[in-house]
């Protein structure tokens, strides 16, 4: 337990150091794939934080830090730091779940990215962007459970280059979760409205995660970026606390029932 605490503390310290470095739009958000949102939202009290580094060729291209929080049981808020052209920005994002997945009906979420100050960017990556996204789980032969996502958005999801010329703001993705030894491996592929990205996220039982990815694969090799990410979420810890609380309540209930039965037996005598 002490070792896990030390690792988590070291990780958070690294993130606070990274925030002082130039940042760009974050990848690997807690309830997203690489760069597209899904209709999942975090539960109340759950948070996710992380950093990512992008490389293009031999040089580091960007670094970012983000944090996302579950609000009530149907909304999620996030923050990201950005330093561009010598100026610091704090931008936010929000999403709200409209319907949850029930049977053959997918879940639906609407959201907005890049709330805050207007950032000068000819590519439009930091413009305020409203989107809507549908998510659905499928049970397929061989692959078993796999999640699909389809959405449409403005500004940062729109491009006149690569695949973006044909998509007009449409984005889509697939992800598959594999569990082994209390760890989870998330495989993901997406078209973010601009190009094709692929990546994976390795989730540890402590809540720490490591992510790698590359894209856009639909462009020339000289345009491909390589992404490395680290993250932490308290979802696993909160789940264990909730489970232990349920076990404690069950134990108290059993003890009370046993005491009541004993009292009844004494009364009958």
C-alpha positions as a Markdown table, in Angstrom:
| # | Residue | x | y | z |
|---|---|---|---|---|
| 1 | Unk | 0.0 | 0.0 | 0.0 |
| 2 | Unk | 2.8 | 2.4 | 0.9 |
| 3 | Unk | 4.6 | 1.6 | -2.4 |
| 4 | Unk | 1.4 | 2.4 | -4.4 |
| 5 | Unk | 1.0 | 5.6 | -2.5 |
| 6 | Unk | 4.6 | 6.6 | -3.2 |
| 7 | Unk | 4.2 | 5.8 | -6.9 |
| 8 | Unk | 1.0 | 7.9 | -7.1 |
| 9 | Unk | 2.6 | 10.8 | -5.3 |
| 10 | Unk | 5.6 | 10.7 | -7.6 |
| 11 | Unk | 3.3 | 10.7 | -10.7 |
| 12 | Unk | 1.3 | 13.7 | -9.5 |
| 13 | Unk | 4.6 | 15.6 | -8.8 |
| 14 | Unk | 5.7 | 14.9 | -12.3 |
| 15 | Unk | 2.4 | 16.3 | -13.7 |
| 16 | Unk | 2.8 | 19.5 | -11.7 |
| 17 | Unk | 6.3 | 19.9 | -13.2 |
| 18 | Unk | 5.0 | 19.3 | -16.7 |
| 19 | Unk | 2.4 | 22.0 | -16.4 |
| 20 | Unk | 5.1 | 24.6 | -16.5 |
| 21 | Unk | 6.1 | 23.5 | -20.0 |
| 22 | Unk | 4.5 | 24.6 | -23.3 |
| 23 | Unk | 1.2 | 22.6 | -23.7 |
| 24 | Unk | -1.2 | 21.8 | -26.5 |
| 25 | Unk | -4.5 | 20.1 | -26.9 |
| 26 | Unk | -4.6 | 17.0 | -24.7 |
| 27 | Unk | -4.9 | 13.4 | -25.9 |
| 28 | Unk | -6.0 | 10.3 | -23.9 |
| 29 | Unk | -8.7 | 12.0 | -21.8 |
| 30 | Unk | -10.2 | 9.7 | -19.2 |
| 31 | Unk | -13.5 | 8.9 | -21.0 |
| 32 | Unk | -12.2 | 9.5 | -24.6 |
| 33 | Unk | -10.2 | 7.5 | -27.0 |
| 34 | Unk | -7.0 | 9.2 | -28.4 |
| 35 | Unk | -8.5 | 12.5 | -29.6 |
| 36 | Unk | -12.3 | 11.9 | -29.9 |
| 37 | Unk | -14.9 | 12.0 | -27.1 |
| 38 | Unk | -17.2 | 9.1 | -26.3 |
| 39 | Unk | -20.6 | 9.3 | -24.6 |
| 40 | Unk | -19.2 | 8.0 | -21.3 |
| 41 | Unk | -19.1 | 10.4 | -18.4 |
| 42 | Unk | -17.4 | 9.9 | -15.0 |
| 43 | Unk | -19.5 | 9.3 | -11.9 |
| 44 | Unk | -19.7 | 11.8 | -9.1 |
| 45 | Unk | -16.4 | 11.9 | -7.2 |
| 46 | Unk | -14.3 | 10.3 | -9.9 |
| 47 | Unk | -11.5 | 12.3 | -11.5 |
| 48 | Unk | -8.8 | 11.6 | -14.1 |
| 49 | Unk | -5.6 | 13.6 | -14.7 |
| 50 | Unk | -2.7 | 13.1 | -17.0 |
| 51 | Unk | -0.1 | 14.4 | -19.4 |
| 52 | Unk | 1.0 | 13.5 | -22.9 |
| 53 | Unk | 4.0 | 14.2 | -25.1 |
| 54 | Unk | 4.0 | 14.2 | -28.9 |
| 55 | Unk | 7.0 | 13.6 | -31.1 |
| 56 | Unk | 7.3 | 14.3 | -34.8 |
| 57 | Unk | 10.4 | 12.9 | -36.4 |
| 58 | Unk | 13.3 | 13.3 | -33.9 |
| 59 | Unk | 11.8 | 16.3 | -32.0 |
| 60 | Unk | 9.3 | 16.7 | -29.3 |
| 61 | Unk | 6.3 | 18.5 | -30.9 |
| 62 | Unk | 4.1 | 19.2 | -27.9 |
| 63 | Unk | 3.2 | 18.5 | -24.3 |
| 64 | Unk | -0.1 | 18.9 | -22.5 |
| 65 | Unk | -1.7 | 18.5 | -19.1 |
| 66 | Unk | -5.4 | 17.9 | -18.4 |
| 67 | Unk | -7.8 | 17.0 | -15.6 |
| 68 | Unk | -11.4 | 15.8 | -15.8 |
| 69 | Unk | -14.0 | 15.5 | -13.1 |
| 70 | Unk | -17.4 | 13.7 | -12.7 |
| 71 | Unk | -20.2 | 16.1 | -11.7 |
| 72 | Unk | -23.4 | 14.6 | -10.3 |
| 73 | Unk | -24.1 | 11.4 | -12.3 |
| 74 | Unk | -24.7 | 12.8 | -15.8 |
| 75 | Unk | -22.0 | 15.4 | -16.5 |
| 76 | Unk | -18.3 | 15.8 | -16.8 |
| 77 | Unk | -16.1 | 18.9 | -16.6 |
| 78 | Unk | -12.4 | 19.2 | -17.6 |
| 79 | Unk | -9.5 | 21.7 | -17.6 |
| 80 | Unk | -6.4 | 21.9 | -19.7 |
| 81 | Unk | -3.3 | 24.2 | -19.6 |
| 82 | Unk | -2.0 | 25.8 | -22.8 |
| 83 | Unk | 1.0 | 28.0 | -23.4 |
| 84 | Unk | 1.2 | 29.4 | -26.8 |
| 85 | Unk | 3.1 | 32.4 | -28.3 |
| 86 | Unk | 4.4 | 33.4 | -24.8 |
| 87 | Unk | 0.9 | 33.5 | -23.3 |
| 88 | Unk | -0.7 | 31.1 | -20.8 |
| 89 | Unk | -4.3 | 29.9 | -21.3 |
| 90 | Unk | -6.6 | 27.8 | -19.2 |
| 91 | Unk | -9.3 | 26.1 | -21.3 |
| 92 | Unk | -12.2 | 24.0 | -20.3 |
| 93 | Unk | -14.5 | 21.3 | -21.7 |
| 94 | Unk | -17.8 | 19.9 | -20.6 |
| 95 | Unk | -20.2 | 17.1 | -21.7 |
| 96 | Unk | -23.6 | 16.1 | -20.6 |
| 97 | Unk | -25.1 | 12.6 | -21.1 |
| 98 | Unk | -28.6 | 12.8 | -22.6 |
| 99 | Unk | -29.5 | 9.1 | -22.8 |
| 100 | Unk | -27.8 | 6.0 | -21.5 |
| 101 | Unk | -27.4 | 2.8 | -23.4 |
| 102 | Unk | -30.4 | 0.5 | -23.0 |
| 103 | Unk | -30.6 | -2.7 | -25.1 |
| 104 | Unk | -30.2 | -1.7 | -28.8 |
| 105 | Unk | -30.4 | 2.0 | -28.0 |
| 106 | Unk | -27.0 | 3.7 | -27.9 |
| 107 | Unk | -26.0 | 6.3 | -25.3 |
| 108 | Unk | -26.0 | 10.0 | -26.4 |
| 109 | Unk | -23.8 | 12.8 | -25.1 |
| 110 | Unk | -23.4 | 16.4 | -26.2 |
| 111 | Unk | -20.4 | 18.5 | -25.2 |
| 112 | Unk | -18.2 | 21.5 | -25.9 |
| 113 | Unk | -14.4 | 21.8 | -26.1 |
| 114 | Unk | -12.1 | 24.8 | -25.6 |
| 115 | Unk | -14.2 | 27.0 | -23.4 |
| 116 | Unk | -12.3 | 30.1 | -22.3 |
| 117 | Unk | -10.1 | 32.6 | -24.0 |
| 118 | Unk | -9.8 | 32.7 | -27.7 |
| 119 | Unk | -6.5 | 31.3 | -28.8 |
| 120 | Unk | -4.8 | 32.3 | -32.0 |
| 121 | Unk | -4.4 | 29.2 | -34.1 |
| 122 | Unk | -4.6 | 29.1 | -37.9 |
| 123 | Unk | -5.5 | 25.3 | -37.7 |
| 124 | Unk | -8.5 | 25.9 | -35.5 |
| 125 | Unk | -7.5 | 23.3 | -32.9 |
| 126 | Unk | -8.4 | 25.6 | -30.0 |
| 127 | Unk | -11.7 | 27.1 | -31.3 |
| 128 | Unk | -14.8 | 26.4 | -29.2 |
| 129 | Unk | -16.2 | 23.3 | -30.7 |
| 130 | Unk | -19.7 | 21.8 | -30.0 |
| 131 | Unk | -20.2 | 18.1 | -30.7 |
| 132 | Unk | -22.6 | 15.2 | -30.2 |
| 133 | Unk | -21.6 | 11.6 | -30.0 |
| 134 | Unk | -23.3 | 8.2 | -29.9 |
| 135 | Unk | -21.7 | 5.1 | -28.2 |
| 136 | Unk | -22.8 | 1.5 | -28.3 |
| 137 | Unk | -21.4 | -1.8 | -27.1 |
| 138 | Unk | -21.5 | -4.8 | -29.5 |
| 139 | Unk | -21.0 | -8.5 | -28.7 |
| 140 | Unk | -19.4 | -9.9 | -31.8 |
| 141 | Unk | -18.1 | -13.4 | -32.7 |
| 142 | Unk | -14.4 | -13.9 | -31.8 |
| 143 | Unk | -14.0 | -10.2 | -30.7 |
| 144 | Unk | -16.8 | -10.4 | -28.1 |
| 145 | Unk | -17.5 | -7.0 | -26.5 |
| 146 | Unk | -16.3 | -4.0 | -28.5 |
| 147 | Unk | -17.4 | -0.4 | -28.3 |
| 148 | Unk | -18.3 | 1.8 | -31.2 |
| 149 | Unk | -18.6 | 5.6 | -31.3 |
| 150 | Unk | -20.0 | 8.0 | -33.9 |
| 151 | Unk | -20.2 | 11.7 | -33.7 |
| 152 | Unk | -20.2 | 15.1 | -35.4 |
| 153 | Unk | -18.6 | 18.4 | -34.3 |
| 154 | Unk | -17.5 | 21.7 | -35.5 |
| 155 | Unk | -14.2 | 23.6 | -35.8 |
| 156 | Unk | -11.5 | 21.3 | -34.3 |
| 157 | Unk | -13.2 | 18.3 | -35.9 |
| 158 | Unk | -13.3 | 19.8 | -39.4 |
| 159 | Unk | -10.5 | 19.9 | -41.9 |
| 160 | Unk | -10.0 | 20.4 | -45.6 |
| 161 | Unk | -7.0 | 18.1 | -45.6 |
| 162 | Unk | -6.6 | 14.3 | -45.6 |
| 163 | Unk | -9.8 | 12.4 | -44.7 |
| 164 | Unk | -11.3 | 15.6 | -43.4 |
| 165 | Unk | -12.2 | 16.7 | -46.9 |
| 166 | Unk | -14.8 | 14.0 | -47.0 |
| 167 | Unk | -16.0 | 13.8 | -43.4 |
| 168 | Unk | -17.2 | 17.4 | -42.8 |
| 169 | Unk | -16.9 | 17.1 | -39.0 |
| 170 | Unk | -17.9 | 13.5 | -38.6 |
| 171 | Unk | -15.7 | 11.5 | -36.3 |
| 172 | Unk | -15.8 | 7.8 | -35.3 |
| 173 | Unk | -13.9 | 5.2 | -33.3 |
| 174 | Unk | -13.7 | 1.7 | -31.9 |
| 175 | Unk | -12.2 | 0.4 | -28.7 |
| 176 | Unk | -11.7 | -3.0 | -27.1 |
| 177 | Unk | -10.9 | -3.7 | -23.5 |
| 178 | Unk | -8.9 | -6.8 | -22.5 |
| 179 | Unk | -8.7 | -7.7 | -18.8 |
| 180 | Unk | -5.9 | -9.8 | -17.2 |
| 181 | Unk | -4.3 | -10.0 | -13.7 |
| 182 | Unk | -6.3 | -7.0 | -12.4 |
| 183 | Unk | -5.1 | -4.9 | -15.3 |
| 184 | Unk | -6.8 | -3.7 | -18.4 |
| 185 | Unk | -5.6 | -3.1 | -21.9 |
| 186 | Unk | -7.6 | -0.7 | -24.1 |
| 187 | Unk | -7.1 | -1.0 | -27.8 |
| 188 | Unk | -8.4 | 2.0 | -29.8 |
| 189 | Unk | -8.7 | 3.2 | -33.4 |
| 190 | Unk | -10.4 | 6.4 | -34.5 |
| 191 | Unk | -11.0 | 8.9 | -37.2 |
| 192 | Unk | -11.0 | 12.3 | -35.4 |
| 193 | Unk | -12.5 | 14.3 | -38.3 |
| 194 | Unk | -9.1 | 14.9 | -39.8 |
| 195 | Unk | -7.2 | 11.6 | -40.0 |
| 196 | Unk | -6.8 | 8.0 | -38.7 |
| 197 | Unk | -5.2 | 7.5 | -35.3 |
| 198 | Unk | -4.4 | 4.2 | -33.4 |
| 199 | Unk | -3.3 | 3.6 | -29.8 |
| 200 | Unk | -3.5 | 1.6 | -26.7 |
| 201 | Unk | -3.9 | 2.4 | -23.0 |
| 202 | Unk | -2.5 | 0.1 | -20.2 |
| 203 | Unk | -4.5 | 0.5 | -17.0 |
| 204 | Unk | -3.0 | -0.7 | -13.7 |
| 205 | Unk | -5.0 | -1.7 | -10.6 |
| 206 | Unk | -3.6 | 1.3 | -8.7 |
| 207 | Unk | -5.3 | 3.7 | -11.2 |
| 208 | Unk | -2.2 | 4.6 | -13.1 |
| 209 | Unk | -2.2 | 4.3 | -16.8 |
| 210 | Unk | 0.3 | 4.4 | -19.7 |
| 211 | Unk | -0.8 | 5.2 | -23.2 |
| 212 | Unk | 0.9 | 5.1 | -26.6 |
| 213 | Unk | -0.5 | 6.1 | -30.0 |
| 214 | Unk | 0.3 | 7.4 | -33.5 |
| 215 | Unk | -1.4 | 9.3 | -36.2 |
| 216 | Unk | -2.6 | 10.6 | -38.5 |
| 217 | Unk | -2.0 | 7.3 | -40.4 |
| 218 | Unk | -3.9 | 8.7 | -43.4 |
| 219 | Unk | -1.1 | 11.2 | -44.1 |
| 220 | Unk | 2.4 | 10.9 | -45.3 |
| 221 | Unk | 5.0 | 9.3 | -43.0 |
| 222 | Unk | 6.6 | 12.8 | -42.4 |
| 223 | Unk | 3.3 | 14.1 | -40.9 |
| 224 | Unk | 2.8 | 11.2 | -38.4 |
| 225 | Unk | 3.1 | 12.0 | -34.7 |
| 226 | Unk | 3.9 | 9.6 | -31.9 |
| 227 | Unk | 2.2 | 10.1 | -28.6 |
| 228 | Unk | 3.2 | 9.0 | -25.1 |
| 229 | Unk | 0.8 | 9.6 | -22.2 |
| 230 | Unk | 0.6 | 9.0 | -18.4 |
| 231 | Unk | -2.6 | 9.2 | -16.4 |
| 232 | Unk | -4.2 | 8.6 | -13.0 |
| 233 | Unk | -7.8 | 8.0 | -12.0 |
| 234 | Unk | -9.3 | 7.3 | -8.6 |
| 235 | Unk | -12.0 | 5.1 | -10.1 |
| 236 | Unk | -10.3 | 1.9 | -9.0 |
| 237 | Unk | -9.7 | 3.2 | -5.4 |
| 238 | Unk | -13.3 | 4.5 | -5.2 |
| 239 | Unk | -14.6 | 1.1 | -6.4 |
| 240 | Unk | -12.7 | -0.7 | -3.7 |
| 241 | Unk | -14.0 | 1.7 | -1.0 |
| 242 | Unk | -17.5 | 1.3 | -2.3 |
| 243 | Unk | -17.1 | -2.5 | -2.3 |
| 244 | Unk | -15.6 | -2.6 | 1.3 |
| 245 | Unk | -18.5 | -0.3 | 2.4 |
| 246 | Unk | -21.1 | -2.7 | 1.0 |
| 247 | Unk | -19.3 | -5.7 | 2.7 |
| 248 | Unk | -19.3 | -3.8 | 6.0 |
| 249 | Unk | -23.0 | -3.0 | 5.7 |
| 250 | Unk | -23.7 | -6.6 | 4.9 |
| 251 | Unk | -21.7 | -7.8 | 7.9 |
| 252 | Unk | -23.6 | -5.4 | 10.2 |
| 253 | Unk | -26.9 | -6.6 | 8.8 |
| 254 | Unk | -26.0 | -10.3 | 9.3 |
| 255 | Unk | -24.8 | -9.6 | 12.9 |
| 256 | Unk | -28.1 | -7.7 | 13.6 |
| 257 | Unk | -30.1 | -10.6 | 12.2 |
| 258 | Unk | -28.2 | -13.1 | 14.3 |
| 259 | Unk | -28.7 | -11.0 | 17.4 |
| 260 | Unk | -32.4 | -10.7 | 16.7 |
| 261 | Unk | -32.7 | -14.5 | 16.2 |
| 262 | Unk | -30.8 | -15.1 | 19.5 |
| 263 | Unk | -33.1 | -12.6 | 21.3 |
| 264 | Unk | -36.2 | -14.4 | 19.9 |
| 265 | Unk | -34.9 | -17.8 | 21.0 |
| 266 | Unk | -34.3 | -16.5 | 24.5 |
| 267 | Unk | -37.8 | -15.0 | 24.6 |
| 268 | Unk | -39.4 | -18.3 | 23.5 |
| 269 | Unk | -37.6 | -20.1 | 26.4 |
